[in-house]
């Protein structure tokens, strides 16, 4: 099937999926109000096969050093799949499944599958990475850009992480866990009981981002948008906390956004 844009609907919710633009969610409208920042780089893109930055773009697999392109010098950032065209495997009115085969510069063959399921009050995103040959380290995450303002007051971000990853001058976690500091943030937080972050646009809408995963990056240094990024490990995690994808055991992750209108 093609990689043309897909629109899913349920109740008064509508989501746009863009297989041809990195498998990203191009928009999420609730009662006609767009919640995601618009533009070809925004919406919500998948971070695969790594999340955030890799130090100097290098990661170890056993004794082999692999070099990724430095798309955020001096580091490599946010994986490779957001740069490619995905294919549509199936779709209904409120659900679609899209796939992407890993290619260079990623050195290992494999497939990424993303399922997008919409209801009248929630959106669930599920991703899996399969290995076709050798096992390899990987991460899964999502990078949504939520509009800071929906026409009223700015959004409020509420969450209670167990710790904050100390951030070095190179924007990467140092390995130290510290008490949560006040924002603005471009920081990774640990939530051992699962990611649970509530975004509230006063008088309009509350949206809860949840995931069984235990890591979330919150990025709110930009004027237009706030990012809440559930992921399977911290930035530079291919080196510090790799999750192994094997031919018999894929890596899987999911996140659900649930909203309530006031």
Residue pairs with C-beta under 8 A, 6 or more apart in sequence:
1 87
1 88
1 89
1 90
1 91
2 19
2 87
2 88
3 19
3 20
3 85
3 86
3 87
3 88
3 98
4 19
4 20
4 88
5 16
5 17
5 18
5 19
5 20
5 26
6 16
6 17
6 18
6 19
6 88
6 91
6 96
7 14
7 15
7 16
7 17
8 14
8 15
8 16
8 17
8 91
8 93
8 94
8 95
8 96
8 116
8 118
9 15
9 93
9 94
9 118
10 93
10 94
10 118
10 119
10 120
11 119
11 120
11 121
12 30
12 31
12 32
12 120
13 28
13 29
13 30
13 118
13 119
13 120
13 121
13 123
14 27
14 28
14 29
14 118
15 25
15 27
15 28
15 29
15 116
15 118
15 123
16 25
16 26
16 27
16 28
16 43
17 23
17 24
17 25
17 26
17 96
17 98
17 116
18 24
18 25
18 26
18 43
19 85
19 86
19 87
19 88
19 98
20 85
20 86
21 40
21 85
22 45
22 46
22 81
22 82
22 83
22 84
22 85
22 86
23 45
23 46
23 81
23 82
23 84
23 86
23 98
23 100
23 112
23 114
24 43
24 44
24 45
24 46
24 82
25 36
25 43
25 44
25 45
25 116
25 123
25 125
25 144
26 36
26 38
26 43
27 34
27 36
27 38
27 43
28 34
28 35
28 36
28 44
28 123
28 257
29 35
30 205
30 259
30 261
31 261
33 150
33 151
33 204
33 205
34 147
35 146
35 147
35 150
35 205
35 207
35 259
36 42
36 43
36 44
36 144
36 145
36 146
36 147
37 43
37 145
37 146
37 147
37 224
37 225
42 145
42 225
43 144
43 145
44 125
44 142
44 143
44 144
44 145
45 78
45 82
45 142
45 143
46 79
46 81
46 82
46 112
46 114
46 127
46 140
46 141
46 142
46 143
47 78
47 79
47 82
47 139
47 140
47 141
47 142
47 143
47 229
47 231
48 79
48 80
48 81
48 100
48 112
48 127
48 129
48 138
48 139
48 140
48 141
49 79
49 80
49 81
49 102
49 106
49 110
49 112
49 129
49 136
49 138
49 139
49 140
50 59
50 76
50 78
50 79
50 138
50 139
50 237
50 238
51 78
51 79
51 139
51 140
51 141
51 217
51 229
51 231
51 232
51 233
51 234
51 235
51 237
52 77
52 78
52 141
52 188
52 217
52 229
52 231
52 234
52 235
52 236
52 237
53 72
53 75
53 76
53 77
53 171
53 172
53 235
53 236
54 68
54 75
54 76
54 77
54 235
54 236
54 238
54 239
55 75
55 170
55 172
55 236
55 239
56 70
56 74
56 75
57 67
57 68
57 69
57 70
57 74
57 75
57 76
58 65
58 66
58 67
58 68
58 239
59 65
59 66
59 68
59 137
59 238
59 239
59 242
60 66
60 239
61 136
61 137
66 107
68 76
68 80
68 105
68 106
69 76
69 105
70 76
71 77
71 78
72 78
74 170
75 170
75 171
75 172
78 143
79 139
80 102
80 103
80 105
80 106
81 100
81 102
81 112
84 100
84 103
85 100
86 98
86 99
86 100
86 114
87 98
87 99
87 100
88 96
88 97
88 98
89 97
89 98
89 99
89 113
90 96
90 97
91 97
94 117
94 118
94 119
95 115
95 116
95 117
95 118
96 115
96 116
97 113
97 114
97 115
97 116
98 113
98 114
98 116
99 111
99 112
99 113
99 114
100 111
100 112
100 114
101 109
101 110
101 111
101 112
102 108
102 109
102 110
102 111
102 112
102 129
107 136
108 131
108 133
108 134
108 136
109 131
109 132
109 133
110 129
110 130
110 131
110 132
110 136
110 245
111 129
111 130
111 132
112 127
112 128
112 129
112 130
113 127
113 128
113 130
114 125
114 126
114 127
115 124
115 125
115 126
115 127
116 123
116 124
116 125
117 123
117 124
117 126
121 258
121 259
121 260
122 256
122 257
122 258
122 259
123 256
123 257
124 254
124 255
124 256
124 257
125 142
125 254
125 255
125 256
126 252
126 253
126 254
127 140
127 142
127 252
127 253
127 254
128 140
128 250
128 251
128 252
128 253
129 138
129 140
129 245
129 250
129 251
129 252
130 245
130 247
130 250
131 245
131 246
131 247
131 250
132 247
133 247
135 244
135 245
135 246
135 247
136 244
136 245
137 238
137 242
137 243
137 244
137 245
138 238
138 242
138 243
138 244
138 245
138 251
139 231
139 232
139 233
139 237
139 238
139 242
139 243
139 251
140 231
140 232
140 251
140 252
140 253
141 217
141 229
141 230
141 231
141 232
141 253
142 229
142 230
142 231
142 255
143 227
143 229
144 209
144 227
144 228
144 229
144 257
145 224
145 225
145 226
145 227
146 155
146 199
146 207
146 225
146 226
146 227
146 228
147 155
147 224
147 225
148 154
148 155
148 220
148 222
148 223
148 224
148 225
148 226
149 155
149 201
150 201
150 204
150 205
151 204
152 201
152 202
152 203
152 204
153 201
153 202
153 203
154 201
155 199
155 200
155 201
155 226
156 199
156 200
156 201
156 202
157 183
157 197
157 198
157 199
157 218
157 220
157 226
157 228
158 197
158 198
158 199
158 200
159 189
159 191
159 196
159 197
159 198
159 216
159 218
160 196
161 180
161 189
161 190
161 191
161 216
162 189
162 190
162 191
162 192
163 177
163 178
163 179
163 180
163 189
163 190
164 177
164 178
164 179
164 180
164 181
164 187
164 188
164 189
164 190
165 173
165 174
165 176
165 177
165 178
165 187
165 188
165 189
165 190
165 234
165 235
166 173
166 174
166 175
166 176
166 177
166 178
167 173
167 174
167 186
167 187
167 188
168 174
171 186
171 235
172 235
172 236
173 188
173 234
173 235
173 236
173 240
175 240
177 190
180 189
181 187
183 218
183 220
184 220
184 221
185 218
185 219
185 220
185 221
186 217
186 219
186 221
187 217
187 218
188 215
188 216
188 217
188 234
188 235
189 215
189 216
189 217
189 218
190 214
190 215
191 214
191 215
191 216
192 214
193 214
194 210
194 211
194 212
194 213
194 214
195 209
195 210
195 211
195 212
195 213
195 214
195 215
195 216
195 230
195 255
196 208
196 209
196 210
197 208
197 209
197 210
197 216
197 218
197 228
198 206
198 207
198 208
198 209
199 206
199 207
199 208
199 209
199 226
199 228
200 206
200 207
203 262
204 261
204 262
205 259
205 260
205 261
205 262
206 259
206 260
206 262
207 257
207 258
207 259
207 260
208 257
208 258
208 259
209 216
209 228
209 230
209 255
209 256
209 257
210 230
210 255
210 256
210 257
210 258
211 230
211 253
211 254
211 255
211 256
212 253
212 254
213 230
213 231
213 232
213 253
213 255
215 230
215 231
215 232
215 233
215 234
216 228
216 229
216 230
216 231
217 227
217 228
217 229
217 231
217 235
218 226
218 227
218 228
218 229
219 226
219 227
219 229
220 226
220 227
230 253
230 255
231 237
231 253
232 243
232 251
232 253
233 240
233 241
233 242
233 243
234 240
234 241
237 243
243 251
244 251
245 251
